[in-house]
Amino acid sequence: MTAPVLVEGHVSLARLHGRACWHCGAVTRTLVPAGAVLRPGSAREWQVVSCGCRPATSLRPPASGTRSCTYCTQPGADCCVRVQPDPQGERHILAHQVCAAVRGVSWWYVFTDGAPRTEAAQ
């Protein structure tokens, strides 16, 4: 078994308690163990689950400066599909336009900063 991953920032209680997919937040799909995470300042290992939407190795946070897609494992998300309230402000949920379209999700805005984009996983 791999070592737990340290996860900083906001994490929903449903994901932390294994009631929702760690990656996409799904609660109606079949959920299977995906590994363990640690929170800063705590030694407790939280056992998290996944619906299979991403590989088990993707528990690690994305590299700094990348925009991670909520629907696939590729960096380079180019649009925002949802904004969630957060104690520190709003959280913008990002995706590739292609990944969102495949799932019938409309986007709120797209990035126009010319950041390199990668081909989204299907």
N, C-alpha and C positions, 0 to 999 in steps of 0.2 A: 504494500500500500504506500502511496506517496505521502509526503509530509503535507500538513495543512498549509493553506495559502493565507497570508495576511491580507485582509481586505479593509481598506480605509474608506471613509466617506459614508454616505447614507446607504443603508440596506434595509429593505422592507422586512418587517417581522415575519411575514408569511414565508419569504424566501429563507430567512435565517433559521426558522423553525422547521423547515422541510415540508411546508404545506403548499408551496408553489415552486415551479421550475426556477432554478437559480438564474438561468439565462434570460428567459422570455417572460416569466411570471405566470405561465399557464397553470391552471388549477384543475381543468377538466380532462387533461390527458393522463395517460399512465405515467407515473413518476417513479424513477429508479434512483438508487444512491449514486451520487456524482462525486463525492469526496468530502473533505472537511475544510472549513475556513476558521481563521482566528480573527478576532477584532482587537484593535489597539488597546493596550492596557488590561487585557484579560488573557488568562491561560486556558479558558474553556474552548474546546473544539466543537464547532457547530457542524453537525452532519447535514449536508445539503443534498437536494435531489435535482434531477433533470428529466425532461420529457424526451430527450434525445435530439433536441433541435441543434445542439452543438457537440463537438467531440469532448470527451471527458477531460482532455488536456487543457481545455479553454477556461478552466476555473481561474487561471492566472489573469490578473488585470491586464488590459492592453498596454502596449508600450506608450510611454509619455509622448504627448503630442499627436497621437493618432485619434481618429474618430472611429470608434468601434460600432459596427452595425448590430442592432438588436436582434436581427433575424439570421445572420450567418456569421462565420468566423473570420471574414475578411475585413481588414481595416479600410479606411477611405469612405466612410459614410458621407453621403452628399446631400441629405435632407433631414428635416426634423418631422417625425410622425406624431408626436404627442408631447405635451408639457405637463409635468406632474408637480403638485405642490411639494415643498420640502422645507424643513425648519430653517435652513440657511438660504432660502429663496426658491426659485423654480428649477426643476431638473428637466432638461430637454432630452427626449429619447430620440436617438439618431438611427438612420438606416440608409441603405442604398435605395435610390428611386426604383430600381429594378426589383429588389427584394420586397419593397412595399407594394408595388403594383401586382406582383405574383400573388400576394395575399389579399388584394383588394383594399389595401389601406391607402388613404389619401395623405399626402404630406402637407405640412403647414408652410414650410419655406425651404429653399435650397441654398446651399453655400455658393457664393460667387467669388471666393478668394483665390481661385485657381489652384487649390491644393491638389496634389497628385491623387488620382482616383485609381482604384483597382477594380478589376472585373468582379462583380458580386457572384457569390456561390449560389447555385440554383438548387 
